[in-house]
Amino acid sequence: MVLSAMTAHMGQVVVQGQGCMMLCILASDNSNVEVVTSAGGIQVVLMVMMVHVGDVHMQGLGCTMLRILASDNHNAAAIIDDGSIHGVLMAMTAHSGHVRMQGFGCQIACSR
């Protein structure tokens, strides 16, 4: 339901922010990580990050979500190996002066 709403309202930053926060809450429980990833959570979060690359808050939420999902070794490999790390690098580049954003990106890159 959350991913469907995020996909249907990709241009709405408020919907995306609320969706990412809800996904972070859900994925914080390890039993939900597989559900979120198998439903396409990684791909949706990356799309949101690409659409809202100029919004540091959205980039931070997206990286937080990816960091949570990357705590699972299979997800970490998927985030890095399938080129998804490109979204994280875009966020880091777009917000190079934002220290927290750099930290989020480094945590994801080092998760594997």
C-alpha positions as CSV (number, residue, x, y, z in Angstrom):
1,M,0.0,0.0,0.0
2,V,2.8,2.4,0.9
3,L,4.8,1.6,-2.2
4,S,1.7,1.9,-4.4
5,A,1.0,5.4,-3.0
6,M,4.6,6.4,-3.5
7,T,4.6,5.2,-7.1
8,A,1.2,6.8,-7.9
9,H,2.3,10.2,-6.5
10,M,6.0,10.3,-7.5
11,G,6.0,14.1,-7.9
12,Q,4.5,14.8,-4.5
13,V,7.4,15.4,-2.1
14,V,5.1,15.2,1.0
15,V,3.8,11.8,-0.1
16,Q,7.3,10.6,-0.7
17,G,8.6,11.8,2.6
18,Q,5.7,10.2,4.5
19,G,6.1,7.0,2.5
20,C,9.9,6.8,3.2
21,M,9.3,7.4,6.9
22,M,6.7,4.7,7.0
23,L,9.0,2.3,5.1
24,C,11.8,3.1,7.6
25,I,9.6,2.3,10.5
26,L,8.4,-1.0,8.8
27,A,11.9,-2.1,7.8
28,S,13.3,-1.3,11.3
29,D,11.7,-4.6,12.2
30,N,13.8,-7.3,10.6
31,S,10.8,-9.5,9.9
32,N,9.5,-6.8,7.5
33,V,12.8,-6.3,5.5
34,E,12.0,-9.1,3.1
35,V,8.5,-7.9,2.5
36,V,9.6,-4.4,1.7
37,T,12.4,-5.5,-0.6
38,S,10.4,-8.2,-2.4
39,A,7.6,-5.6,-3.0
40,G,10.1,-3.4,-4.8
41,G,11.1,-1.1,-2.0
42,I,14.7,-0.5,-3.1
43,Q,13.6,0.4,-6.6
44,V,10.8,2.8,-5.4
45,V,13.2,4.6,-3.0
46,L,15.8,5.0,-5.7
47,M,13.2,6.4,-8.1
48,V,12.1,8.9,-5.4
49,M,15.7,9.9,-4.9
50,M,16.2,10.5,-8.6
51,V,12.9,12.5,-8.9
52,H,13.7,14.7,-5.9
53,V,17.5,14.9,-6.2
54,G,17.4,18.6,-5.2
55,D,15.6,18.0,-1.9
56,V,18.1,17.2,0.8
57,H,15.4,16.0,3.2
58,M,14.2,13.4,0.7
59,Q,17.7,12.3,-0.1
60,G,18.4,11.8,3.6
61,L,15.2,9.8,4.0
62,G,16.0,7.7,0.9
63,C,19.5,7.0,2.1
64,T,18.2,6.2,5.6
65,M,15.8,3.7,4.1
66,L,18.6,2.1,1.9
67,R,20.9,2.0,5.0
68,I,18.2,0.1,6.9
69,L,17.7,-2.3,4.0
70,A,21.4,-2.7,3.5
71,S,21.8,-4.2,7.0
72,D,20.7,-7.5,5.3
73,N,23.7,-8.8,3.3
74,H,21.6,-9.8,0.3
75,N,20.1,-6.3,0.1
76,A,23.5,-4.7,0.5
77,A,24.8,-6.7,-2.5
78,A,21.7,-5.7,-4.5
79,I,22.0,-2.0,-3.6
80,I,25.7,-2.0,-4.6
81,D,25.9,-4.6,-7.4
82,D,22.9,-3.6,-9.5
83,G,24.0,0.0,-9.9
84,S,21.7,1.3,-7.3
85,I,24.6,2.9,-5.5
86,H,24.5,5.4,-8.3
87,G,21.4,7.0,-6.7
88,V,23.3,7.3,-3.4
89,L,26.3,8.9,-5.2
90,M,24.0,11.3,-7.0
91,A,22.6,12.4,-3.6
92,M,26.0,12.8,-2.1
93,T,27.2,14.9,-5.1
94,A,24.1,17.1,-5.2
95,H,24.5,17.8,-1.5
96,S,28.2,17.8,-1.1
97,G,28.2,20.5,1.6
98,H,25.6,18.6,3.7
99,V,27.6,16.6,6.3
100,R,24.7,14.3,7.3
101,M,24.0,13.4,3.7
102,Q,27.7,12.5,3.2
103,G,27.5,10.3,6.3
104,F,24.3,8.5,5.1
105,G,26.0,7.8,1.7
106,C,29.2,6.5,3.3
107,Q,27.2,4.2,5.6
108,I,25.5,2.6,2.7
109,A,28.6,2.2,0.6
110,C,30.4,0.6,3.6
111,S,27.5,-1.7,4.4
112,R,28.8,-4.5,2.3
